[in-house]
């Protein structure tokens, strides 16, 4: 029960807290004469803790990314509304004004093209916020890669120690 409460209190984003917990666990478990079964037990507990922490980190990052997605979608919707409003307003106003100087169909064409260009620029700005690379859970991926490298290093050291 104590182990579960300790693991829940760890901040998965704080590597110092994790290292401190690992040090405390190792100190409580004994010295280098620890039996193989207790080493396996400690390993399983550490792996379990690591997996829970990685999942929590992933959830936190995805929550942050969802906030970014919602803001980007809001920008796109706003851009669409502005573009439509601009299109309708400019079309009505400018077509009437230009009809005095140019042919009515040419007036409508000029105003429509300008409004569409403005709308396209705004949509592109919103789409840039949704780039896939910026939505990747980068901290989680880095943490998992570090954990992989550390596990490989420990396995190599263990093999060297056995020889």
C-alpha positions as CSV (number, residue, x, y, z in Angstrom):
1,X,0.0,0.0,0.0
2,X,2.8,2.4,0.9
3,X,4.5,1.7,-2.5
4,X,1.3,2.7,-4.4
5,X,0.9,6.0,-2.4
6,X,4.6,6.8,-3.0
7,X,4.3,6.3,-6.8
8,X,1.1,8.4,-7.0
9,X,2.9,11.3,-5.3
10,X,5.8,11.3,-7.8
11,X,5.7,14.0,-10.4
12,X,6.2,12.2,-13.7
13,X,7.7,15.4,-15.2
14,X,10.4,15.7,-12.4
15,X,13.4,13.5,-13.1
16,X,15.0,14.5,-9.8
17,X,12.1,13.2,-7.9
18,X,12.2,9.9,-9.8
19,X,15.9,9.5,-9.2
20,X,15.4,10.3,-5.5
21,X,12.7,7.7,-5.3
22,X,14.9,5.1,-7.0
23,X,17.7,5.9,-4.5
24,X,15.3,5.6,-1.6
25,X,14.0,2.3,-2.9
26,X,17.5,0.9,-3.4
27,X,18.5,2.0,0.1
28,X,15.5,0.3,1.7
29,X,16.0,-2.9,-0.3
30,X,19.5,-3.5,0.8
31,X,23.0,-3.5,-0.5
32,X,24.8,-5.4,-3.3
33,X,24.1,-8.8,-1.7
34,X,20.4,-8.5,-2.6
35,X,19.0,-11.8,-3.8
36,X,18.1,-12.4,-7.4
37,X,14.4,-12.7,-6.6
38,X,14.4,-9.3,-4.8
39,X,16.3,-7.8,-7.7
40,X,13.6,-9.1,-10.1
41,X,10.9,-7.8,-7.8
42,X,12.6,-4.4,-7.7
43,X,12.9,-4.4,-11.4
44,X,9.3,-5.2,-11.9
45,X,8.2,-2.5,-9.5
46,X,10.5,0.1,-11.2
47,X,9.2,-0.9,-14.7
48,X,5.6,-0.7,-13.4
49,X,6.3,2.7,-11.9
50,X,8.1,3.9,-15.1
51,X,5.2,2.8,-17.3
52,X,2.6,4.5,-15.1
53,X,4.7,7.7,-15.2
54,X,5.2,7.6,-18.9
55,X,1.4,7.1,-19.4
56,X,0.7,10.0,-17.1
57,X,3.2,12.2,-19.0
58,X,1.6,11.2,-22.3
59,X,-1.9,12.1,-21.0
60,X,-0.6,15.5,-19.8
61,X,1.0,16.3,-23.1
62,X,-2.0,15.2,-25.1
63,X,-4.2,17.4,-23.0
64,X,-1.9,20.3,-23.7
65,X,-2.0,19.5,-27.4
66,X,-5.8,19.3,-27.5
67,X,-5.9,22.8,-26.1
68,X,-3.7,23.9,-29.0
69,X,-5.9,22.0,-31.5
70,X,-9.0,23.7,-30.1
71,X,-7.4,27.1,-30.4
72,X,-6.4,26.4,-34.0
73,X,-9.8,25.2,-34.9
74,X,-11.3,28.3,-33.4
75,X,-8.9,30.4,-35.5
76,X,-10.0,28.6,-38.7
77,X,-13.7,29.0,-37.9
78,X,-13.2,32.7,-37.1
79,X,-11.3,33.1,-40.3
80,X,-14.1,31.5,-42.2
81,X,-16.7,33.8,-40.6
82,X,-14.6,36.9,-41.3
83,X,-13.9,35.9,-44.8
84,X,-17.6,35.3,-45.5
85,X,-18.6,38.6,-43.8
86,X,-15.9,40.4,-45.7
87,X,-17.0,38.8,-49.0
88,X,-20.6,39.7,-48.5
89,X,-20.0,43.2,-47.3
90,X,-17.4,44.1,-49.8
91,X,-19.3,42.5,-52.6
92,X,-22.4,44.6,-51.9
93,X,-20.6,47.9,-51.2
94,X,-17.8,47.7,-53.7
95,X,-19.9,46.4,-56.6
96,X,-22.3,49.3,-56.2
97,X,-19.4,51.8,-56.0
98,X,-17.5,50.3,-58.9
99,X,-20.6,50.0,-61.0
100,X,-20.5,53.7,-61.6
101,X,-17.0,53.4,-63.1
102,X,-16.8,49.9,-64.6
103,X,-19.2,47.3,-65.9
104,X,-21.2,45.7,-63.0
105,X,-19.9,42.2,-63.7
106,X,-16.3,43.4,-63.6
107,X,-16.9,45.3,-60.3
108,X,-18.3,42.1,-58.7
109,X,-15.4,40.0,-60.0
110,X,-12.7,42.4,-58.6
111,X,-14.4,42.6,-55.2
112,X,-15.0,38.9,-55.0
113,X,-11.4,38.0,-55.8
114,X,-10.0,40.3,-53.2
115,X,-12.3,38.9,-50.5
116,X,-11.4,35.4,-51.4
117,X,-7.7,36.1,-51.2
118,X,-8.0,37.5,-47.7
119,X,-10.0,34.5,-46.6
120,X,-7.5,32.1,-48.0
121,X,-4.6,33.8,-46.2
122,X,-6.6,33.5,-42.9
123,X,-7.3,29.8,-43.4
124,X,-3.6,29.1,-44.2
125,X,-2.6,30.8,-40.9
126,X,-5.0,28.6,-39.0
127,X,-3.8,25.5,-40.8
128,X,-0.2,26.3,-39.8
129,X,-1.2,25.9,-36.2
130,X,-2.3,22.3,-36.9
131,X,1.0,21.1,-38.3
132,X,1.5,17.4,-37.3
133,X,5.0,17.9,-36.1
134,X,4.0,20.5,-33.5
135,X,1.3,18.1,-32.1
136,X,3.7,15.2,-31.3
137,X,4.1,14.5,-27.6
138,X,7.8,15.4,-27.8
139,X,8.6,15.2,-24.0
140,X,7.1,11.7,-23.8
141,X,9.0,10.5,-26.8
142,X,12.2,11.9,-25.5
143,X,11.6,10.3,-22.1
144,X,10.8,6.9,-23.6
145,X,14.0,7.1,-25.7
146,X,16.1,8.0,-22.6
147,X,14.5,5.1,-20.7
148,X,15.3,2.7,-23.6
149,X,18.9,3.9,-23.6
150,X,19.2,3.5,-19.8
151,X,17.7,0.0,-19.9
152,X,20.2,-1.0,-22.6
153,X,23.1,0.5,-20.6
154,X,22.0,-1.4,-17.5
155,X,21.7,-4.7,-19.4
156,X,25.2,-4.2,-20.9
157,X,26.6,-3.4,-17.4
158,X,24.9,-6.5,-15.9
159,X,26.3,-8.8,-18.7
160,X,29.8,-7.4,-18.1
161,X,29.4,-7.8,-14.4
162,X,28.4,-11.5,-14.8
163,X,31.5,-12.2,-16.9
